[in-house]
Amino acid sequence: MEALAECYRTHAWLIRSYLRRLIPPQDVDDVTQVVFAEVWRSRERYDPSRSLEAWLLGIARKRAIDHLRSRPPTSVPLDAVSEPVGHDGRDDGESLADRDRLRRALAELPGPQRQAIELAYYGDLSQREIAEHLDVPLGTIKARTARGLHRLQTLLAA
């Protein structure tokens, strides 16, 4: 039982972080408990020559899928859904083209600049969080972001 407690202390943050990507936030703690209960029940199946983290994440993935399948599907009455105002499909095509141009322009940036911008805009991280995540000084992240955005502006204007 002490081994399970140590496993929980060491790896619960990893399981919670992984589950936050898969299930609603209000269900993360409950599914985390289910994961570690299964870890205890199936401890004989663990192969010490393999990665403990991978084994735990595999169990977490399966329990997240089970959790999502057990929930009733959400539905909205058709009366509550209205047609989008002025939507004729042309905006969708233009939006896709813009996203493709942006994706290609991002690919032309140096790796550190692209990484800082992607973490900020797609990862929704602050510059301080990016600096901590990458273990880089905050000023470096600010410079990378500024240079990257300036270069993106130039690439997209061309």
Helices and strands as residue ranges (DSSP letters): H 2-20, G 25-27, H 28-41, G 43-45, H 52-70, G 78-80, H 90-108, H 111-121, H 127-134, H 138-157
